[in-house]
């Protein structure tokens, strides 16, 4: 999953207090744009003002938490796909990819072969101020993959605002839990937002791994694996940019309980040197600290 990210530098402010949310997500996010001063993905920022941060938007979601429970309990609450017909629940995957298409953000959703046309999900994305410019469905051994190419309705460009990218991710997960309530047992956010919580303990059973490699003459590759949580994408970008490291491009996957991020990063147009790698790794490890963080992950 890839998410192209614009160069970001020290001093950018971002409200990211949403990681402690404990109630179900319900309504699609309203149309909005970039917070002034917020980090963006890519080499250029778009000067648009966001109506509210992810934290504020999610707070509005929480005001109607009962509706997801009511809809999920209905046998007909299936978004044009298959109801639960098997004891084996597939692992949901949501991929946000900014690398594969130079002109659009590519979103891919997989949940075995249970997903249908996802018309409600596409409608929810449009409610975020996005255009679905292309849709594709393909099958492989892992299931049915629904892939959308989306752009901002106001600019026609791919999404480069981390808050809006996180809003896209959470909107998709919200719809997935709403129309396929059994998926919540395979999602970290099912602990707080689903009617069937996962059997794993998110803070205990999910290890954190952080690695940094050189990736050519001008940048490094940062990979992060951790337990998923609301607002994680925004928080990761904020932590990276707070130490003056630029996020040039990357990807962000939600695979069941696990979040996987891959960022192409640089410091003043050069790969990150070892001392700064250690600072970056320590900063991320402190934020993502878990009882079972892998010591050899750096």
Buried (B, 14 or more C-beta within 10 A) or exposed (E): BBBBBBBBBEEBEBBBBBBEBEBBBBBBBEBBBBBEEBBBBBEEBBEBEBEBBBBBBBBEBBEEBEEBBEBBEEEEBBBEBBEEEEEEBBBBBBBBBBBBBEEBBBBBBBBBBBBBEBEBBBEBBBBBBBBBBEBEEEEEEEBBBBBBBBBBEEEEBBBBBBBBBBBBBBBBBBBBBBBBBBBBBBBBBBBBBBBBBBEBEBBEBBBBBBBBEEBEEEBBBBBBBBBBBBBBBBBBBBBBBBBEBBBBBBBBBBBBBBBBBBBBBBBEEEBBEEEBBEEBBEBBBEBBEBEEBBEEBB
